[in-house]
Amino acid sequence: MTDLPLLHIVGGGLAGSEAAWQAARLGCRVVLHEMKPVRFSPAHKSSALAELVCSNSLRSDAINSAVGLLKEEIRRAGSLIMEAAERSRVPAGKALAVDREKFSEFITGAVSASPLITVKRHEITEIPPGGLDDSVTVIATGPLTSDALSASVADLTGREYLYFYDAIAPVVTAESLDMSIIFRQSRYEPPGVGDYLNCPMNREQYNSFVQEMLEAEKVPLREFEKAAYFEGCLPVEVMAERGIDTLRYGPMKPVGLEDPATGTMPYAVVQLRQEDVEATMYNMVGFQTKLTWREQKRIFRMIPGMEQAEFVRLGSIHRNTFVCAPRVIRPTLQLRKFPAILLAGQISGVEGYVESTAMGWLAGVNAARLAQGLEPLVPPPETAHGALVSHITNSSNSNFQPMNINFGLFPRLEKRLPKKKRGEAHAARALRQWEIFQGKPFPPAG
């Protein structure tokens, strides 16, 4: 096997693990460099690959949603991450949520067992312009890239890094919840049916809860940093600062739910989503936070049904780092100035687990092709992958920000359709193009 092309991947998260798997699948030797457990980021706790730190949900699995379509494309292309998600799936209504530990264990086992992948546990602090060992190199170090490596990548791109802050939601034990108050129901399902637990609040409880959050002690930012939160993952207390009813129209929205104790829709709810296969833990949906740990315990125990909540993980805040992709990355994910180096995952300017995985898939495929002396590929813009690539490489916004996949990034449909039918039309068109695209240059899924 020593005569096979060699490439390097830095970072063993979702994007890095997917990239390594695809490159090996295409016949390359891969060295995957992962700094854990030699060094941990502020948010990571496990030495396993592909650790999920913010949420256990990969969002909607409906194919007529943009993220559901992105999942379907990458499933059809033989994604390791999607296989792991299916094997570790937990109930979450129409969403795809996973048992974090089982998810990471499966990926770590598969990557470690591959005869073409060597996992090296050490920290990489510098990337030469020609790649590691003058080989094609994928940087997939994620939103928590170390300061040293960030500086190295900044030197390569010639641009300052942009950054925003992301917060992690708390997790509580199931046995500490008061199920005489909390009720089970997914939105618009019959009472008692669904995968979510709901903590109902009346007006007085809600107003008191919001007021306490506004007055609570927060974790301070360092003097040289500024808060530039990603809009899709705002800390709950930041949302509360935007107005008394903001949370009632956001993560505490009661629409489509009925409290069996009153027979009516609550004024507000806090939803809990199953965290593990055994249903021993639940996470607080949409409750990313930068409250101090002491204040989290005090305030979140004001929530009806959570008065005795046992927190197995409290919320925290960390820096997410990404490059100004339109200025520095080609549609193939290669750096414009140094084409032997590719970026993948959130550092490339996408947001979300599935989006990071998708960019890892593309980076792995293109790194393998470059190592084999072949031309790299660009997915058709009508596909979810292509729409995402187009956003991060063609955006004209001078204040570039990461974005989740959405149908607003896709080319317009040929015909005007009612809103309810647009998702299906986008999906049908995308999957036709995806099948043509993936059928030619690499083997079919499986």
N, C-alpha and C positions, 0 to 999 in steps of 0.2 A: 504493500500500500504506500510505500515511501515515494513512489513515482507519481502519486496523485497530487494535484495542485493543493497548495496550503494557503489558508487564510486565517485571520485572527478576528475574534469578536470580543469586545471589551464590555462587560456588563451582563449579568445572568438573570435579568428580570424577564418580563414577558417578551419584550422585543428581542433581547439578546438570545433567549432560549429558542424562540421561534426561528430567528435567523440562523442559529447554529444547526437546528434540525433540518431546515430547508437546504442549507448549503451541503450538509452531509448527504442528504437525500439525492442531491444532484451530483454526487461523486467527488466531493472535495474533503480533504482533511481539514479539520477545524480545531483551533485552540481557543477555548472559551475562558476568558480571564474574569474571575469573580473575586471581589475583595473580601466578601464575607467568608468565614468568620474572623479573618485577620483584622478586619475593621468593619464596623457597622455604621450606617448613616443614623441620624437622629430618629428616624421613623422605623427602621428595620430591626427586628428582634430575632428572626429565625435564620439559620445558616442555609436553609433550603433555597433552591432556585425559584424564580417566579413568585416571590412572596407578595401577597396582596395586603396593602397597608391601609387604604382608605375605606374600602367597602368590599363586601363579598358579592356584589351584584355586577353583572356584565350588561345590565339594562335590558331593554325589550328584546324578546326573541321573535317577535312578529315580523315576517318577511316583508310586510308592507310598511315597515318603519325603516328609516335609514340605517340605524345601527343593526337591526335584524337582518337587513340585506347585506351589510358588511360581514356579519357573521356567516351568512350562507355562502358568500363568495369564498371566504377563507376556509370554510369547512370543505368545500368542493376542491380546494387546492391542497388538501392534506395537512391542515393545521394541527400541530401538536397541542397548542393551547386550547383549541376548541374540543379536541378529543378529551383532554384533561377535564374541561368544564363539564362535558356530558357525563363523564365517569364519577364526578364529585358533586353532581347537581343536588340542590336542596329546593324544597317548595318555595316559590316566590311569584305565584300567579302567572302573568304573562311575561315576567322577566326571567332571565337566566342568572340564577345565583348559585354559589358553590360553597362547599365546605372548604375553607381556606387551607387547612392543613392537608387534607386529602388531595386537593388540587395541586399544591406545591410538591407534595411527596411523589405524585405520579410523574410530574414533569422532571423532577430531579432524577428519579429512577430511570426514566426513558433516555434522557440526555447522557447520564453517566454510563449507561449500558451500551451506547452506540459505539461500535468499533472505530468510527471515523472521528469521534469527538473526544478531545482531551480537555478536561476541566482543570484549570490551574487556579488555586486559591491564593491570590496575592493581589496587591493593589498596583494598578497602573497609574502613574502620575503624569506621564508625558507621551504624546503621540508624535513621532517624526513625520515630516511632510510626505514621505514616501510610504507611510504605514509601518507597523511593527515588523521588524526583520525585512523591510522593503517588500512586504507582501500586502495584498489587499486587506484592509482593516475596516471593520464596522464598529462604530462607537455607539453603544446602546446603554449608556450609563444612567439613563432615566432622569427624572426631575430632581434627584438629590445628588447630582454629580459633585464629587469632592471639589474643594477649592483649588487644589493643585491641578487636577485634570481640567477643570473649568478654565483655568488660566491658559493651559496648553491649547485647548480647543479655540479659545478666544484669539490666541496668536495665529492659529491656522485660518480662522475665518476673517480676521482683520476687523472684526466688529465687536463692540461691547456686547456682553450678554444682556438679554432682557430677563426679567424674572417676575414671578407672582407668588402668592402664598396660597397654600392649600391646607385644609384642616381635616382631621380624622374624627369620625363619629364614635361615641362610646358604645360599649357592648355590656349587657347585663345578663345575669343568670336567669333562666326561666323560673326556677323554683322560688326566686325572691319576688316575683310579680304577684299582685293580688288579682286573681282571675274572677273575683266576685265583682270587680269594677271594670276590668279590661274585657273587651269583647273581640271575638274573631270575625273578621269580614274583609273581603277585598271590595274595592269600590264597584258599585252597581251590581254586586252579587247579592243573593238572598242573605238575610241575617244568619250568622253562624257559619257561613260558607266563605272560604278563602284562605289565603296563606299569611295574612297580616293580622297582628294584634293591634288593637286600637285603644288608646287611653283617652277617654272623653273629658272635655273641659267645658264648663259653663262660662258665661261672660266674665263673671267676677274672678274665677280661677285663672282664666286666660290673661286678663289685664294685670293681675298681680304677678303672674309668671313673667310676662314681658317686662314689667317694671323692674323686677329683681334682676333680670338679665342685663338691662340697661345700666343698672347701678353696680353690677358685680365687678370684681377685680379681674382684669384680663392680663394675659401674658404680654409684657411689653416687647416691642420691637427694638432692635439695636439702633443706635443713633443714626448710623449711616444707611439704614434700610428704610424703605417706604412700603406701605401696604398697597399692593397692586393685585387684588384677588381676582381669580378667574370667576366670571359671572355665573358659570354653571355649578360652582362648588363654594358658594359664599359661606363663611361662618354664620351660625344661626344668630348670634348677637349682632352681627353686622347687618343682617336682614332686618332685625328688630329696630335698628337705628333709623331705618328708612320710613318708619311709620307704624302706628299701633296695629294696623290690620295687615301688614305685609306678610307676616307668618301665616295668617289665616288664608291667604291666597297662594301660599307656597307650601312648605313641608307640613304645615299643620292644617291643611285644607280639609274640611269635613264633608265635602260634596260626595254624594254616592254612598254614604254610610248612615247606619241607623243604630242608635244606642238602644239595646233591648230593655234597659232599665227605664227608659222614658218613651220609647216608641217613636222618637223623633231624631232628626239630625243634630249631632252635638254642635256647640258653638265653635269648637276647634278640637283637633285630635293630635296626639303624638302617635305615629305608627312605629311598630317594631317588626323587624323582618328576621326570619330564622337565620342563624349564623352557621350552624353545623348540622350534619346529617342526623344526629341524635336529638336535635331540638332542645339542647340543654342551655343554649345561649341565643340571645337576640340582640340585634343592633338597632340603634335609634335612627330611623330613616331621615336623612336630610339634616341631621344634627351635628354636622361638622362644627368644631368650636375652638376658640382660643381662650376660653375662660380658664382660670387657674383650676387645678385639680380639686382643691378644697371647695371652690365655688361651684364646680360642676356637681359634686356630691350633694351639696346643700340645695341648689336650685332645681336640679333634675329630680330630686326626691319630693318636690312640690307637685309633680305630675301625678294625677289620680291613678292609683294602681301601682305606682312606683315608690311609694313612701318608704318601703324597706328594701329598695333595689340594691343588689350587690353588683358592683361594677368590676368586671374582669379586665376591662380595658377602658381607660379614660381618654377623652379627646386630647389632641395635641396639634401643634402647628409646625409646619416646616416650609422651607423654601423650595419652590419648583423652578428649575432652570431650563431655558430653551434658547435656541438661536433665532435670529431674525431670518427665518428660512427663505423668504423671497429674494434676499440679498446674497445668500451664501450657498444654497443647495440647488442642484439640478433636479429635473423631474425623475431622474433615475436614483435619487437620494445621494449621489456623489457630491462632494464639495466642489464648488466651481473652480477653485484654485488648485486643489489637490485631488484629482479624480481617483486616486487609489484609496481614498478614505470616504466612507459612507456614514451617514447618520441615520439612526433608526429610533423609533419610540418617541417618548415625550420630548426628549431633547431636540428632536427634529421639528417641533412646532405643532404637534397634534395633542389632543387632550382626550384621556379616557383609556381604559384597559383594552378595549377592542381595537380602537384606533392605533394604539401603540403596537399591539400584536400585528395588525395589518402592515404597518410600516416595517416591522421586524421581518415579516414574511417577504416583502418586496426587497428589502436590503439583503436578506440571505440569498434570494434567487439571483439578484444582480451581482452580489459579491462573488458567487460561484461562477457566473458567466464571465465576469472580468478575469477571474483567476484562470479560467479555461481559454482565455483569448477570444471570447465571444462578445457581441454587442449587448449592452444592458437593455432592459425593457422598460417601457412606460405603459401602464394599464390604460385602456380606452377611457376617455373622460366620462362616458355614459355609465361606467361601473362605479360602485362605491369607492373602490380603491383609487380609481382614476380621479374621481371628484375630490377626494381627500388630498391626493398629490397635487392637483391643480390649485387647491386652496393654499397649501403651504409654499408653493413655488411661484405662483402667478399673482398673488395678492398685491394690489397696488396701494394698500393701506400702509401709510408710513409708520403707524403705530400698530404693527402686526401683533396679533394675539392668538394663542392656541384656540382651537374650536373643535367641538365634537362634530361627528359626521351628521349632516342634515340635508334634506332634499334641496335646500336653497343653494347648495354647492354644485348641484348637478346641472348639466345643460337642459334647457327648456324642452318639454315634451313637444312632439310634433303637433298635437291637437290640444285644445283647451278642454279640460275635463273638470268635473265637480271635485272638490277638495277630497272627498272620501275615496275617490277612485285614482287619485294621482299616485299614491304610494304603490298600488298594484301595478300601475303602468310603468313607473320608474323601475320596479323590481323586474318586471317581464323584460324590459329593454336591456337592463343591466346584465341580467343572467344570460341573455342571448350573446351579448358581447363578451361576457366573461368566459363562457364555454369556448368561444372561438379563440380568445386570447390564451387561455391556459392549456388548450389542447395542442398547440403547436410547439412551444419551446421546451416543455418539461412534461414528465410522465403524469398520468391522471392520478387523482387522489386515491390513497390506499395502496 
